[in-house]
């Protein structure tokens, strides 16, 4: 049984996390129904960069709030290498709901693949349609959309396991990142996001903050240079 002190701490952290997500959701509503539609209506050029800049700054603010309230802690390894990733495919582990938020907060001009249900989400649908890539469409169409984002100078974030995974769970790696890398001839930059406890998992309540600060570590694992895996720029010799 949990002690009264532990129960109080969990309740307090849950309340704080609920407030933080309410704040995040309110901001998303403003962007979704006011700001992004206005930008789409009046701004003819560089819309994608404007959307990206707004999302990065606002999500970075939310991430900093999560850290300041000790909901999470965040440790970056090779911080400069992470923040200076440009015009590449980024692959990462995916232990929690806020992994996209973390990566896009750290790395400018980055978009990512998201689940189809997010494109239908009341809070996010206009945001998602503005600059993200919705999975579930035919592979050729999705690959083409990803290449277009890369050609616009953006990074494309892909979680090759396809879904969130628990701390000690190792899911099968899917081939989407490899296909995009081969067809776009862009390098793959590898990140490892880990947590010391399962947090914001698929079957957890959105406000289940646990009883202690969740420790996030983001590590830069290096780059896979696509030129090392192609012969005559067309044939794949070997790819992981």
N, C-alpha and C positions, 0 to 999 in steps of 0.2 A: 504493500500500500504506500501511496505517496504521502509524505508529511504535509502538514498544513502550509509550511513555508514553501515547499516545492509547488504545491497547488497554487499558492498565491503568485509565485514568480511566473508560472506558466500562464495564468490568467492575465497578469499584467503585460507580459510579452505579446500575448494574443490580442489584447486590446490595442496595444501600440501598433501592431502589424495591421490590424483592421483599419485604424485611422490612416496609416500610411497608404494602404491600397485605396481607401476612399479619396485621399488626396490625389493619387495617381489616376484614379478613374475619372475624377472631376476634370483634371487637366486633359485627359484623353477625349472627354466629351467636347470640350472647347475646341481642341484641335480637329476632331472628327467632323463636327457639325458647323463650325464657324471659320476657323483659321485656314484649314486646308482647302475647303471649297472656295474661299475668297481668293486664295493664291491661284488656284486653278482657273478662276474666272478672270482675274486681272493680270496675272503674270504670264507672259508668253514664252519667255526664255529662262533657262536655268532653274526650272521648277524643281527638278529632281534634287539638285544641290541644296536648294532652300529647304525642301522637306527634310533632307538628311541632316542639315545643320540644326534645324529646330528639334528634331528627334534626339540627336546626340546631346545637345545642351540640356534639354529637359530631362532626359533619362539619366544623364550624369548627375543632375541635381537630386533626382530621386534616389540614385545609388548612394550618393554622399549622405543623404538623410538616413538611409538604412544603416550605414556605418556609424553615423553620429549617435543614433539611438541604440547602438550596440545590438541591433537585431542580427547583423552579420558583421564579420571583419573581413577585410580583403587584402591579401598579400599578393603582390605581383613579382614574378621572377623574370628578369630581362625586360623590364618595363619599357625601355626605349625601343627595343626591337619589336615589341608588341604594338606600341603606339605608332610606329613608323611603317607598318605593313601597308603597301599600296598596290592597287590594281591587281590583286591576286585572289585566288580561291582560298578561303580559310576553312579548315576543318577543325572540329573541336569535340571533346567529350561533352556530355549534356546531363549533368546530375540534377538540375532543378529548373523551375519555371522561369527564373530570372537570368538565365545564361545569355539569352539574346540581348537583354538589357545591359548586362555587364560588357559584352564584347562591343556592342554598338556605342556604348558610352566611352570606351577606351580608344576605339579606332575610327577615325573620320571616314566619311564617304564609304559606308558599308551597308549593304542590304543583305537579305537572307531569305531562305526558303521557310515558309510557314505553313501550318496545317490549314486545310480548306475551311475548317470551322471558324478560324479566326477571321477569315474574309467575310463571314456572315455575322460576326460578333457585333452587337449593338455599339460597343464602345470603340471599336477599332476598324470597322469595315472601310471607311474612307481613307484612313491612314494606311491600312494594308494595301489597298488598291493603288495608292499614290506611288509607292516606291518598293514594295516587297514582292516576292515571287511566291505565288500560291501553288503548293504541291497538289498532286492529284490530277493534274492535266496530263495529256500525252507527253511522253518523254521527249520527243522531238521538239514540241512546242515549248516545253519547260527549259530545255537546253538552249534553244534559240533566245528565249527571254533572258536567261542568265548571261549568255554571250553579249547581248545588247548592253546589259548593265556593265559588264567588264569593258566593253568598247567605249562606254561613257566615262571610264576612269574609276569605276567603283570596285570595291571588294565584294565578293559574294561569299557569305557565311553558310556553310552546310554542316549539319550534324549527321555524320555518316552512319550512325546507329539508328537514325530515323525517329527516335523518341527518347524521352527522359529515361535514365536508368539509375537504379539504386547504387549505393556506395560500393558494394562488392559484386555488382552484376556486370557481366560482360556479354553484351548483345552482339549479334552478327553484324558486321560492317556491310553496308549497302554500297552499290557501285556508282551512285549518282555523281559524287565528286570527281571520280576518275573520268567519267564520260564528259563532264563539262571541261575538265582540264585538257583532255585529249583534243576535243573539238575547238576549244578556244586557244590552245597552246599557251595557257597561263600556268604559272607555278602554283603549288599548293603550300600554304603556310600552316603549320600545325600547332594547335594550342591544346593544353590539358587543363581542364577546369575540374577541381575536386572540392569536396566538402568533407568535414570531419563527421558529419551526421546527415542522414537523409532529411531533406528540407524541401518543401514545396514540390513534393512528388505528385504523380498523377492521382493517386488515391488518398492523398492527404487533404485536409481542409485548407483553404487558402490562408487562413489565419492561424494555422498550427505552427507557432514559433518555437515550440519546445521550451526547455528550461534554461538554456544557456546560449550565448552568442555562437552562431554558426560560423565556422571558420572556412572561408573560401580561399583557395590558392589557384592562381592563374599562371601557368608556366608556358614559356615559348619553347617548343620542341624542335624547331628548325624548319627548313624548307626542302620540299621535293621539287627539284628543277625538272620541268617537263622535258627539256631537251635531252636529258639523260635517258629518257624512256622512249624516245621516238627515233625511227630510222627514216631518213629522207622526209621528215616532218609528217609522215602519214601512218606509218606502221608502228604499232605498239610492241616494243620488245618485251617489256616486263612492267607490271604495275601492281602495287599493293593496294 
